């Protein structure tokens, strides 16, 4: 391949589209990382989810084997509907995690910053997305 041909191929690459594809291909992992944070009662900033559960609700949560967050800290998990409906969406050159579950309309105003990854989890997913992006670019150049 001549230098001019390579230059034309490089110039024709739609990097935004490839970035979105790389993120999209790892969207399940992104959701799982967000869910694991929530199960531990953590926001995207790594802080505990607030406000705490009421005493009555906490009494019920303590009886559940699925409750692994520190005592009193919300994990937003009861039957799993909110978690099952989580999805990664890509808009405006960024990704967000959302839940299509109907409870979102009550949970989001009450609990801040529950969607998104902690710095630690961003560092876990970044190499996967970056490596996939490199593969996609190489495929375009071949």
DRENSE-916575 format. One line per field, with one value per residue: residue number from 1; residue in three letters; z, x, y of N, C-alpha, C, O in turn. Coordinates in pm, whole numbers, padded with zeros to 5 digits, m for minus. Layout:
REM DRENSE-916575
num: NUM  ...
residu: ALA  ...
n_Z: Z  ...
n_X: X  ...
n_Y: Y  ...
ca_Z: Z  ...
ca_X: X  ...
ca_Y: Y  ...
c_Z: Z  ...
c_X: X  ...
c_Y: Y  ...
o_Z: Z  ...
o_X: X  ...
o_Y: Y  ...
***
This chain:
REM DRENSE-916575
num: 1  2  3  4  5  6  7  8  9  10  11  12  13  14  15  16  17  18  19  20  21  22  23  24  25  26  27  28  29  30  31  32  33  34  35  36  37  38  39  40  41  42  43  44  45  46  47  48  49  50  51  52  53  54  55  56  57  58  59  60  61  62  63  64  65  66  67  68  69  70  71  72  73  74  75  76  77  78  79  80  81  82  83  84  85  86  87  88  89  90  91  92  93  94  95  96  97  98  99  100  101  102  103  104  105  106  107  108  109  110  111  112  113  114  115  116  117  118  119  120  121  122  123  124  125  126  127  128  129  130  131  132  133  134  135  136  137  138  139  140  141  142
residu: UNK  UNK  UNK  UNK  UNK  UNK  UNK  UNK  UNK  UNK  UNK  UNK  UNK  UNK  UNK  UNK  UNK  UNK  UNK  UNK  UNK  UNK  UNK  UNK  UNK  UNK  UNK  UNK  UNK  UNK  UNK  UNK  UNK  UNK  UNK  UNK  UNK  UNK  UNK  UNK  UNK  UNK  UNK  UNK  UNK  UNK  UNK  UNK  UNK  UNK  UNK  UNK  UNK  UNK  UNK  UNK  UNK  UNK  UNK  UNK  UNK  UNK  UNK  UNK  UNK  UNK  UNK  UNK  UNK  UNK  UNK  UNK  UNK  UNK  UNK  UNK  UNK  UNK  UNK  UNK  UNK  UNK  UNK  UNK  UNK  UNK  UNK  UNK  UNK  UNK  UNK  UNK  UNK  UNK  UNK  UNK  UNK  UNK  UNK  UNK  UNK  UNK  UNK  UNK  UNK  UNK  UNK  UNK  UNK  UNK  UNK  UNK  UNK  UNK  UNK  UNK  UNK  UNK  UNK  UNK  UNK  UNK  UNK  UNK  UNK  UNK  UNK  UNK  UNK  UNK  UNK  UNK  UNK  UNK  UNK  UNK  UNK  UNK  UNK  UNK  UNK  UNK
n_Z: 00000  m00087  00043  00007  m00035  00214  00373  00274  00352  00630  00668  00596  00799  01031  01326  01548  01510  01527  01791  01929  01852  01972  02244  02255  02206  02445  02622  02790  02985  03099  03215  03401  03570  03676  03808  03999  04160  04264  04409  04619  04738  04635  04474  04152  04217  04409  04663  04944  04876  04932  05054  05358  05409  05545  05885  05905  05645  05625  05812  05676  05452  05570  05610  05367  05163  04946  05008  05031  05070  05291  05621  05622  05404  05088  04819  04606  04513  04496  04380  04144  03910  03845  03802  03594  03383  03312  03095  02860  02705  02421  02355  02217  02209  02445  02698  02882  03160  03207  03346  03232  03387  03553  03808  03804  03773  04030  04179  04072  04129  04403  04470  04415  04147  04080  03845  03626  03619  03875  03929  03955  03828  03573  03499  03477  03256  03051  02916  02775  02598  02462  02343  02171  02005  01880  01734  01558  01415  01292  01127  00948  00816  00678
n_X: 00084  00056  00182  00008  m00236  m00269  m00288  m00529  m00706  m00683  m00783  m01045  m01160  m01416  m01393  m01556  m01777  m01651  m01557  m01799  m01897  m01710  m01757  m02024  m02002  m01907  m02102  m02258  m02073  m02020  m02268  m02283  m02069  m02166  m02391  m02266  m02146  m02374  m02485  m02313  m02381  m02284  m02224  m02160  m01948  m01823  m01910  m02124  m02460  m02720  m03038  m03027  m03185  m03517  m03598  m03793  m03796  m03533  m03524  m03664  m03492  m03259  m03321  m03291  m03091  m02970  m02892  m02612  m02484  m02335  m02479  m02791  m02740  m02860  m02916  m03071  m03198  m03434  m03621  m03490  m03575  m03519  m03244  m03232  m03338  m03146  m02929  m02676  m02646  m02558  m02483  m02426  m02140  m02074  m02124  m02396  m02547  m02862  m03185  m03468  m03673  m03983  m03964  m03760  m03840  m03906  m03683  m03459  m03495  m03466  m03222  m02897  m02659  m02641  m02610  m02347  m01991  m01750  m01422  m01242  m01378  m01399  m01135  m01111  m01272  m01178  m00934  m01042  m01227  m01056  m00872  m01044  m01120  m00876  m00847  m01067  m00988  m00755  m00872  m01009  m00797  m00679
n_Y: m00117  00215  00525  00743  00612  00491  00719  00827  00625  00645  00904  00863  00723  00698  00797  00853  00687  00438  00445  00450  00201  00030  00080  00003  m00271  m00355  m00300  m00464  m00542  m00296  m00233  m00446  m00381  m00140  m00238  m00399  m00209  m00082  m00293  m00301  m00073  00168  00485  00644  00802  00662  00693  00614  00523  00747  00868  00668  00346  00323  00237  00036  m00074  m00155  m00360  m00558  m00588  m00690  m00955  m01071  m01272  m01163  m00909  m00730  m00494  m00248  m00232  m00079  00079  00169  m00062  m00083  m00310  m00557  m00751  m00757  m00634  m00362  m00376  m00566  m00426  m00248  m00065  00027  00333  00530  00853  01175  01161  01031  00779  00646  00486  00348  00266  00103  00029  00076  00180  00358  00623  00698  00632  00771  01055  01041  00916  01012  01010  00731  00600  00522  00478  00408  00551  00343  00130  00238  00229  m00045  m00110  00048  m00052  m00269  m00154  00021  m00159  m00295  m00084  m00028  m00265  m00238  m00011  m00106  m00302  m00139  m00024  m00229
ca_Z: 00000  m00098  00151  m00026  m00010  00360  00422  00237  00439  00764  00665  00577  00918  01117  01461  01640  01490  01579  01938  01974  01832  02074  02371  02241  02217  02586  02703  02896  03093  03165  03300  03513  03664  03746  03900  04113  04248  04334  04507  04736  04790  04591  04361  04053  04282  04509  04793  04975  04830  05037  05198  05407  05416  05668  05980  05871  05522  05656  05880  05568  05370  05646  05599  05231  05139  04836  05059  05066  05099  05435  05687  05609  05278  04978  04704  04502  04461  04572  04293  04032  03791  03818  03746  03465  03279  03290  02960  02825  02586  02372  02300  02226  02233  02578  02729  03009  03198  03250  03366  03176  03484  03592  03937  03780  03792  04174  04236  04026  04207  04543  04485  04319  04090  04086  03714  03589  03681  03961  03863  03955  03724  03444  03469  03439  03125  02951  02828  02687  02492  02383  02260  02064  01914  01801  01638  01457  01329  01209  01025  00847  00741  00597
ca_X: 00000  00133  00161  m00111  m00351  m00281  m00337  m00670  m00780  m00684  m00872  m01183  m01209  m01510  m01350  m01669  m01854  m01574  m01558  m01932  m01906  m01627  m01830  m02146  m01964  m01877  m02209  m02299  m01974  m02040  m02386  m02248  m01986  m02254  m02472  m02184  m02133  m02500  m02503  m02232  m02432  m02194  m02259  m02052  m01836  m01768  m01970  m02242  m02588  m02800  m03048  m03031  m03317  m03594  m03581  m03887  m03751  m03405  m03556  m03698  m03373  m03164  m03362  m03263  m02952  m02917  m02848  m02470  m02433  m02323  m02608  m02864  m02707  m02942  m02856  m03174  m03225  m03527  m03649  m03398  m03632  m03444  m03114  m03253  m03374  m03035  m02873  m02583  m02685  m02451  m02535  m02342  m02000  m02054  m02216  m02466  m02621  m02997  m03275  m03600  m03772  m04076  m03925  m03660  m03898  m03906  m03549  m03363  m03501  m03432  m03082  m02809  m02536  m02639  m02568  m02212  m01888  m01646  m01291  m01185  m01443  m01361  m01002  m01129  m01336  m01104  m00848  m01124  m01281  m00943  m00821  m01142  m01110  m00755  m00881  m01155  m00908  m00669  m00957  m01037  m00675  m00641
ca_Y: 00000  00339  00621  00822  00524  00478  00848  00836  00533  00705  01020  00819  00654  00769  00758  00859  00565  00325  00455  00407  00055  m00035  00090  m00079  m00412  m00382  m00240  m00557  m00534  m00166  m00249  m00535  m00306  m00047  m00318  m00444  m00092  m00063  m00402  m00265  00054  00276  00571  00654  00870  00572  00722  00533  00574  00812  00846  00530  00283  00344  00126  m00072  m00140  m00220  m00486  m00652  m00612  m00773  m01095  m01118  m01313  m01082  m00779  m00737  m00360  m00224  m00224  00046  00146  00117  m00131  m00070  m00444  m00640  m00866  m00751  m00569  m00239  m00418  m00636  m00328  m00154  m00068  00133  00408  00616  00978  01294  01128  00974  00671  00652  00367  00382  00151  00126  m00017  00183  00238  00462  00757  00727  00615  00873  01179  01015  00874  01080  00951  00585  00550  00562  00394  00466  00560  00207  00051  00296  00174  m00185  m00122  00127  m00131  m00353  m00068  00070  m00268  m00319  00030  m00051  m00372  m00182  00078  m00193  m00362  m00035  00005  m00346
c_Z: 00000  00015  00129  00001  00140  00419  00392  00325  00580  00769  00652  00699  01000  01261  01560  01632  01546  01732  01993  01960  01939  02211  02367  02258  02360  02679  02814  03014  03172  03260  03421  03616  03743  03848  04022  04211  04332  04441  04635  04795  04750  04472  04262  04109  04389  04649  04818  04926  04949  04978  05232  05403  05547  05758  05945  05747  05545  05725  05778  05486  05441  05635  05463  05215  05028  04883  05109  05092  05250  05496  05675  05477  05166  04871  04585  04435  04554  04492  04168  03907  03749  03753  03608  03351  03254  03153  02944  02700  02549  02304  02314  02270  02376  02599  02866  03034  03248  03284  03313  03271  03531  03723  03921  03809  03940  04232  04197  04102  04352  04564  04375  04271  04099  03953  03675  03668  03769  03881  03851  03843  03584  03403  03430  03295  03016  02862  02731  02568  02402  02291  02145  01961  01824  01695  01524  01361  01236  01096  00914  00759  00654  00473
c_X: 00089  00093  00033  m00238  m00376  m00338  m00486  m00756  m00792  m00783  m01019  m01243  m01299  m01483  m01465  m01752  m01782  m01569  m01692  m01948  m01828  m01696  m01952  m02115  m01930  m01986  m02257  m02203  m01990  m02158  m02353  m02162  m02072  m02340  m02391  m02160  m02258  m02521  m02424  m02273  m02350  m02248  m02144  m01929  m01770  m01822  m02086  m02368  m02665  m02932  m03055  m03174  m03386  m03573  m03670  m03840  m03619  m03427  m03590  m03574  m03273  m03196  m03328  m03116  m02888  m02865  m02705  m02408  m02416  m02461  m02669  m02842  m02791  m02859  m02952  m03206  m03324  m03556  m03563  m03450  m03552  m03310  m03131  m03280  m03264  m02974  m02774  m02635  m02571  m02514  m02431  m02199  m01972  m02153  m02277  m02531  m02756  m03071  m03411  m03710  m03856  m04038  m03821  m03715  m03907  m03764  m03453  m03374  m03455  m03282  m02996  m02695  m02529  m02596  m02434  m02112  m01793  m01516  m01228  m01246  m01417  m01225  m01010  m01180  m01255  m01014  m00928  m01177  m01168  m00888  m00916  m01137  m00987  m00780  m00967  m01080  m00818  m00750  m00989  m00915  m00630  m00726
c_Y: 00124  00434  00702  00739  00510  00607  00865  00745  00591  00821  00979  00748  00746  00725  00758  00731  00444  00326  00405  00256  m00019  m00032  00000  m00227  m00452  m00328  m00333  m00551  m00404  m00175  m00336  m00464  m00207  m00122  m00362  m00329  m00074  m00169  m00373  m00130  00175  00354  00570  00725  00783  00595  00627  00603  00629  00856  00698  00477  00320  00222  00008  m00148  m00213  m00353  m00594  m00689  m00706  m00922  m01155  m01155  m01229  m00947  m00788  m00600  m00344  m00195  m00084  00118  00085  00047  m00133  m00203  m00514  m00767  m00866  m00682  m00445  m00272  m00481  m00539  m00225  m00176  00047  00202  00502  00735  01087  01263  01082  00861  00695  00517  00415  00253  00191  00081  00102  00250  00349  00601  00796  00722  00728  01005  01161  00987  00935  00990  00800  00524  00609  00480  00473  00474  00422  00122  00107  00240  00027  m00197  m00053  00042  m00219  m00272  m00019  m00038  m00299  m00206  00014  m00158  m00318  m00090  m00004  m00257  m00264  m00008  m00112  m00358
o_Z: 00078  00074  00223  00054  00186  00505  00477  00368  00641  00865  00693  00701  01033  01311  01648  01733  01606  01795  02089  02046  01992  02284  02463  02318  02392  02799  02922  03129  03294  03374  03533  03737  03864  03960  04134  04332  04453  04550  04744  04888  04823  04381  04283  04056  04452  04743  04724  04933  05054  04857  05147  05394  05648  05711  05953  05744  05490  05698  05792  05454  05376  05651  05445  05251  05017  04806  05214  05132  05327  05429  05713  05442  05150  04836  04477  04316  04674  04533  04094  03808  03632  03659  03517  03236  03184  03102  03008  02600  02636  02207  02412  02356  02424  02528  02954  02941  03323  03254  03343  03238  03546  03747  04015  03862  03972  04323  04281  04137  04416  04664  04256  04344  04123  03949  03689  03770  03741  03776  03749  03773  03487  03286  03357  03221  02899  02740  02617  02453  02280  02174  02033  01841  01704  01580  01407  01240  01117  00983  00798  00642  00564  00394
o_X: 00184  m00015  m00043  m00336  m00490  m00426  m00561  m00866  m00899  m00859  m01108  m01362  m01262  m01542  m01472  m01791  m01845  m01577  m01696  m02007  m01876  m01695  m01981  m02194  m01926  m01964  m02293  m02245  m01975  m02150  m02392  m02180  m02052  m02360  m02442  m02154  m02252  m02569  m02462  m02210  m02346  m02309  m02042  m01819  m01673  m01783  m02141  m02380  m02673  m02937  m03085  m03271  m03320  m03534  m03627  m03843  m03597  m03356  m03547  m03553  m03211  m03107  m03336  m03028  m02765  m02800  m02678  m02292  m02476  m02549  m02608  m02917  m02794  m02749  m02916  m03236  m03299  m03518  m03561  m03378  m03522  m03268  m03055  m03248  m03286  m02966  m02788  m02664  m02497  m02589  m02356  m02144  m01859  m02252  m02216  m02564  m02764  m03023  m03463  m03828  m03806  m04075  m03797  m03644  m03915  m03731  m03376  m03272  m03409  m03224  m03020  m02644  m02421  m02552  m02410  m02145  m01762  m01503  m01168  m01174  m01414  m01204  m00924  m01135  m01262  m01016  m00886  m01170  m01182  m00861  m00872  m01148  m00995  m00738  m00943  m01106  m00808  m00702  m00996  m00929  m00548  m00708
o_Y: 00135  00423  00725  00792  00517  00603  00912  00782  00587  00833  01054  00716  00858  00629  00672  00675  00356  00221  00329  00191  m00119  m00131  m00072  m00300  m00570  m00311  m00285  m00556  m00402  m00128  m00303  m00484  m00192  m00075  m00362  m00352  m00055  m00139  m00416  m00080  00274  00297  00503  00710  00825  00526  00568  00725  00565  00878  00614  00554  00345  00116  m00107  m00271  m00321  m00449  m00709  m00806  m00791  m01006  m01277  m01077  m01224  m00876  m00846  m00591  m00419  m00141  00015  00209  m00037  00089  m00179  m00209  m00528  m00876  m00964  m00671  m00426  m00204  m00453  m00568  m00127  m00288  00152  00136  00549  00721  01091  01331  01093  00848  00757  00444  00512  00143  00298  00093  00213  00364  00425  00686  00914  00798  00774  01064  01256  01030  00912  00906  00744  00409  00729  00420  00589  00410  00389  00051  00031  00207  m00022  m00285  m00092  00061  m00239  m00315  m00017  m00012  m00327  m00232  00041  m00143  m00349  m00090  00024  m00264  m00303  00027  m00092  m00450
***
